[in-house]
Amino acid sequence: MNLLSQINTDRPILMPYKKRMGIAWELPSLTNGTTKEIWSVKTCSNMESPRYIIVAFQTNRKEQKKRDVTFFDNIEISNIRLTLNSEYYPYEDMKLDFSSKKYHEAYFMYTQFSKLFASNNKPAGYKDFNSRALFVIDCSKRNDAIKPSTAELN
């Protein structure tokens, strides 16, 4: 009845929601010894521009039901970067080295995202991040005048 009375007053009713768009790509070219891969991700309108891009890699998991799907492979990645309307996120190269356990920036970005969106779950520890590498790119702090276009993930 309370909702009905609010509707009858003809005032807007604000209803917050979260929209998540999950996209998975299979990139066979990464297994052929390539060291660099670029792929485009189409975005919609300015109202739906991405705030975070999350990238994870898994190898040898296809049709292997006994493998733990919560593990992500770091694939010895040395840098990951998003280009959105000629702006880079992060601005500087990350200079990651998983064999030497030097992945501070990627881990920091992951923990910052976890604080915002995973309040019930504790993020993986620094040592565990090596086997659960989840790359989170924060592109929420950007110029409001950005127009819809294609995002490229390097």
C-alpha positions in Angstrom: 0.0 0.0 0.0 2.9 2.3 0.8 4.4 1.7 -2.7 1.0 2.3 -4.3 0.6 5.6 -2.5 4.0 6.7 -3.7 3.1 5.8 -7.3 -0.1 7.8 -7.0 1.9 10.9 -6.0 3.6 10.8 -9.4 7.1 11.2 -8.0 10.0 9.2 -9.5 11.0 6.1 -7.5 14.8 5.5 -7.6 15.7 1.9 -7.9 19.5 1.3 -7.7 20.9 -1.8 -9.5 24.2 -3.2 -10.6 24.8 -4.4 -14.1 27.5 -6.9 -14.9 28.5 -7.9 -18.3 30.4 -11.1 -18.5 32.3 -11.9 -21.7 34.6 -14.9 -22.2 37.0 -15.2 -25.1 39.0 -18.2 -26.1 42.3 -17.1 -27.6 44.1 -20.0 -29.2 46.7 -17.6 -30.6 48.1 -17.1 -27.0 49.2 -20.7 -26.9 51.3 -20.4 -30.1 54.2 -18.7 -28.3 53.1 -15.1 -29.0 54.2 -12.5 -26.6 51.7 -9.8 -27.3 47.9 -9.9 -28.0 45.5 -7.1 -28.6 41.7 -7.5 -28.8 38.9 -5.1 -29.0 35.9 -4.9 -26.6 32.9 -3.1 -27.9 31.2 -0.7 -25.4 27.7 0.7 -25.7 26.6 4.2 -24.9 28.2 6.7 -22.5 25.6 5.7 -19.9 27.0 2.1 -20.0 30.7 2.8 -20.2 32.8 0.3 -18.3 34.1 1.2 -14.8 36.2 -1.9 -14.3 37.7 -4.4 -16.7 38.5 -7.8 -15.1 40.9 -10.1 -17.0 41.8 -13.7 -15.9 43.5 -16.4 -17.8 43.0 -20.2 -17.6 44.9 -22.8 -19.5 44.2 -26.5 -19.9 40.8 -26.3 -18.2 38.5 -27.1 -21.2 36.5 -30.2 -20.5 38.5 -31.0 -17.4 35.9 -31.1 -14.6 38.3 -32.0 -11.9 40.5 -28.9 -12.2 39.7 -26.1 -9.8 38.0 -23.2 -11.7 38.9 -20.7 -9.0 42.6 -20.9 -10.0 43.7 -18.4 -12.7 47.0 -18.7 -14.5 49.3 -15.7 -14.5 50.8 -17.0 -17.8 54.0 -15.1 -16.9 52.3 -11.9 -18.1 54.6 -8.9 -17.9 52.1 -6.1 -18.6 48.4 -5.6 -19.1 46.9 -2.3 -20.2 43.5 -0.9 -21.4 43.2 1.7 -24.1 39.9 3.5 -23.9 39.4 6.5 -26.2 43.2 7.1 -26.5 43.6 7.0 -22.7 45.7 4.3 -21.0 44.7 2.5 -17.9 47.0 2.2 -16.0 49.0 5.0 -17.4 52.4 3.4 -16.8 53.5 -0.1 -17.7 53.1 -2.5 -14.8 56.4 -4.4 -15.2 55.1 -7.6 -13.7 57.4 -10.6 -13.1 55.5 -13.5 -11.6 58.6 -15.8 -11.4 60.3 -13.3 -9.1 57.0 -12.6 -7.2 57.0 -8.9 -8.4 53.3 -8.2 -9.1 52.7 -5.5 -6.5 50.7 -3.2 -8.8 48.4 -5.9 -10.1 47.8 -7.2 -6.6 47.1 -3.6 -5.3 44.5 -3.1 -8.1 42.9 -6.4 -7.2 42.6 -5.6 -3.5 41.2 -2.2 -4.1 38.5 -3.7 -6.3 37.8 -6.4 -3.7 37.3 -3.8 -1.0 34.5 -2.2 -3.0 32.7 -5.3 -4.4 33.5 -8.3 -2.3 32.6 -7.3 1.2 31.8 -10.9 2.3 34.9 -12.4 0.8 38.5 -11.8 1.9 40.8 -11.2 -1.1 43.5 -13.7 -1.9 46.8 -13.1 -0.1 49.9 -11.8 -1.9 51.4 -15.3 -2.2 48.0 -16.8 -3.3 47.7 -14.1 -6.0 50.3 -15.9 -8.0 48.0 -18.8 -8.6 44.8 -16.8 -8.6 45.9 -13.8 -10.7 42.8 -11.7 -11.4 43.8 -8.5 -13.2 41.4 -5.6 -12.4 41.7 -2.4 -14.4 40.0 0.6 -12.9 38.8 2.9 -15.6 36.1 4.7 -13.5 38.2 7.8 -13.0 38.1 9.3 -16.5 37.0 12.4 -18.4 33.2 12.7 -18.4 33.3 13.8 -22.1 34.4 10.3 -23.3 32.3 9.2 -26.2 31.2 5.6 -26.9 33.8 3.7 -28.8 35.9 0.5 -28.8 38.2 -0.4 -25.9 41.4 -2.2 -26.7 43.0 -4.5 -24.2 46.8 -4.8 -24.6 
